[in-house]
Amino acid sequence: MPREKSAGAIIFRMVNGVPHYLLLHYHSGHWEFAKGHIEEGESIEDTVKREIQEETGIKDTIIIPGFKEYSKYFFRKSYDLKGEAKKKAPWVFKLVTFLIAKTGTEEVKISKEHIGFTWLPFSEAVKRTTYKNARELLKKANEYIMKHET
């Protein structure tokens, strides 16, 4: 079974002392966090900073030390690199390492990978996040931020 390793971040900014989380709207319809493949020779932190910049245009991120969580799931690549539908694509096991990234930037310039974005406080962000594993990840990140950043 093919395997992929990626890294991503739960991005937040403080608004009147309250963390607001950046959720990205993917073409498949789900709402989640910025993430992407770890390139050869690249550290997880370097991947996270690169992916944030590529997917959101945000450059002023600070990785919050002490938080590292994992998301594991299976998926099928439904399209090839030319955008043509694949038939009976194999299942892929994906492991994504997530960090927390703080920013002071509100403006977001999404990449072609996304169709929208939103900044939301925790109570709204957890409702908007599509997948259970992403909601659990957001809950852990919010608990960590509330202990260490407020």
Secondary structure, 3 states (H helix, E strand, C coil): CCEEEEEEEEEEEEECCEEEEEEEEECCCCEECEEEECCCCCCHHHHHHHHHHHHHCCCCCEEEEEEEEEEEEEEECCECCCCCECCCCCEEEEEEEEEEEECCCCCCCCCCCEEEEEEEEHHHHHHHCCCHHHHHHHHHHHHHHHHHCC
